[in-house]
Amino acid sequence: MPTPARIHVAHALHEVFGEGGRVPDIWDRDLGEDAQLAQALLGLCLRRWGRLQAWVKPKLKDPDRGVPLGTRVCLAMGLAQLAWLPGVSDHAAVNESVDLAANRDLGFLPHKGLVNALLRKASKDRSALAAELEALPSALDRSPAADRVLKAALAPHVCQEGGAEAELETLWARLQQPPRPDFRLLKGEVPEGLVPEAGLPGCLRLEDGAPFPRPWLESAQGMVQDRSSQALLAYRWERPVARILDACAAPGGKTTTLALRHPGAAITALEVHPKRAARLRQTLQQRGLEAQVIQADAAEWLEGNEGTFDLILLDAPCSGSGTLQKHPEWPWLKHEDLPRLTGLQRRLLAAAADRLAPGGLLIYAVCSWLPEEGAAHREWLREARPEFRPEAVWPASLGVASEAENEATSFFRPHPLQWEGEGFQAFATSRSL
Ligand SMILES: C[S@@+](CC[C@H](N)C(=O)[O-])C[C@H]1O[C@@H](n2cnc3c(N)ncnc32)[C@H](O)[C@@H]1O
């Protein structure tokens, strides 16, 4: 019987490669001490899926015949353990994968012998296996969707002549490393094991070897927040802010920062999904923060209500293409129809713009590198609404050099090779007084 950790990993791989679905956020919740092994193994299988499959193919009797997903999953898991997880014994890596192959839901029983034979042979020289896998082209691990995102991420930044391909490989290599989490203090003292991150005030990082600060997070004294979100919300804005709208608010990381940055302001937080809205309410309550949480479609709510806001954050639903590092399954997902998504973003932006008070600040953001989801909306707003003007609220280093206005920029688009955080595009604009 395979261990729960391996069963969970196999389920997650079936979800991604069978259904094109995401790995659920809490997929490893019940695994206790084995969660670390499961996370490492799943990360390796997702990040090196193409190479693992390419290694197997020529060793099959009939390489052109389709191989059932169950077989591919068991082989990928066994090979990844043998090649890259030296703490896992040969016996565990091989036998547990063979047991998985015999599992009706997760494997493919007729291929139990094949899985056994290939893994047993590979286990004879694990370093040679690792070397063979590493020698295969890393591009095998990218889907066309991932390639498109990498090109989009690099396009606005000047590429060295002939260096585009090299930069793309460098970026892919960076995104293949498991991300380091970033944290933010909400109240009390910084716990042991967390240290300030240079260059980004308030951002905390784990010291090498320090344990993940779960109790501190659970006591609502701190939160996990990617450095891109932290930098985005460090906008410089001096005008008074009494009414804030967070238009797409769950799970509430940015609502939290807005509440802490503007104490005393009245915050309205919208969220369309009932469960996410409930979670948002709960999170804010646990953190002792006040906001009026409304479960509603933001476009409908904005179009159907009156009143204006001094500050609007529209952290719009998007493809999530900037989160490739955190979500290594992203290249293989069945993606939502992009035109539908950009249509929704445009409608949300237009509705939000209409409700910005004169002199107020609107920040539109997406964790995506695709220009259709960011740059294109910025251009549209500039042309369609001349009463709005860009506001350079971020340091120029967080934008593209050619777009900087003096020392600052109104277009947040950090260089993906010089900035370690998630890929984001955000623009800041104000309405004329
Ligand atoms: C990028 S996430 C927001 C993350 C959040 N700002 C944070 O920092 O924690 C986008 C959110 O918008 C919600 N959403 C999607 N469509 C929406 C709509 N039409 N109206 C309101 N919320 C929407 C999604 O359910 C999701 O929770």
The ligand as an SDF file (V2000), in Angstrom:
LIG
                    3D

 27 29  0  0  0  0  0  0  0  0999 V2000
   -6.6050   38.2980   -7.7730 C   0  0  0  0  0  0  0  0  0  0  0  0
   -7.8060   37.7530   -6.7000 S   0  0  0  0  0  0  0  0  0  0  0  0
   -7.7730   38.9890   -5.4630 C   0  0  0  0  0  0  0  0  0  0  0  0
   -6.7120   38.8060   -4.4230 C   0  0  0  0  0  0  0  0  0  0  0  0
   -6.8680   39.7800   -3.2700 C   0  0  0  0  0  0  0  0  0  0  0  0
   -6.8930   41.1450   -3.7140 N   0  0  0  0  0  0  0  0  0  0  0  0
   -5.7690   39.6090   -2.2490 C   0  0  0  0  0  0  0  0  0  0  0  0
   -4.7620   40.3070   -2.3050 O   0  0  0  0  0  0  0  0  0  0  0  0
   -5.9080   38.7670   -1.3710 O   0  0  0  0  0  0  0  0  0  0  0  0
   -9.2790   38.1650   -7.5470 C   0  0  0  0  0  0  0  0  0  0  0  0
  -10.5300   37.9210   -6.7230 C   0  0  0  0  0  0  0  0  0  0  0  0
  -11.6240   38.4600   -7.4660 O   0  0  0  0  0  0  0  0  0  0  0  0
  -12.7270   37.6230   -7.3320 C   0  0  0  0  0  0  0  0  0  0  0  0
  -13.6350   37.9400   -8.4710 N   0  0  0  0  0  0  0  0  0  0  0  0
  -13.6550   37.4030   -9.6890 C   0  0  0  0  0  0  0  0  0  0  0  0
  -14.5960   37.9870  -10.4490 N   0  0  0  0  0  0  0  0  0  0  0  0
  -15.1580   38.9300   -9.6920 C   0  0  0  0  0  0  0  0  0  0  0  0
  -16.2080   39.8800   -9.8980 C   0  0  0  0  0  0  0  0  0  0  0  0
  -16.8540   39.9560  -11.0620 N   0  0  0  0  0  0  0  0  0  0  0  0
  -16.5570   40.6870   -8.8690 N   0  0  0  0  0  0  0  0  0  0  0  0
  -15.9260   40.6060   -7.6800 C   0  0  0  0  0  0  0  0  0  0  0  0
  -14.9310   39.7300   -7.4130 N   0  0  0  0  0  0  0  0  0  0  0  0
  -14.5500   38.9150   -8.4040 C   0  0  0  0  0  0  0  0  0  0  0  0
  -12.1340   36.2300   -7.3330 C   0  0  0  0  0  0  0  0  0  0  0  0
  -13.0130   35.3100   -6.7460 O   0  0  0  0  0  0  0  0  0  0  0  0
  -10.8590   36.4460   -6.5180 C   0  0  0  0  0  0  0  0  0  0  0  0
  -11.1220   36.2090   -5.1640 O   0  0  0  0  0  0  0  0  0  0  0  0
  1  2  1  0
  2  3  1  0
  2 10  1  0
  3  4  1  0
  4  5  1  0
  5  6  1  0
  5  7  1  0
  7  8  2  0
  7  9  1  0
 10 11  1  0
 11 12  1  0
 11 26  1  0
 12 13  1  0
 13 14  1  0
 13 24  1  0
 14 15  1  0
 14 23  1  0
 15 16  2  0
 16 17  1  0
 17 18  1  0
 17 23  2  0
 18 19  1  0
 18 20  2  0
 20 21  1  0
 21 22  2  0
 22 23  1  0
 24 25  1  0
 24 26  1  0
 26 27  1  0
M  CHG  2   2   1   9  -1
M  END
$$$$
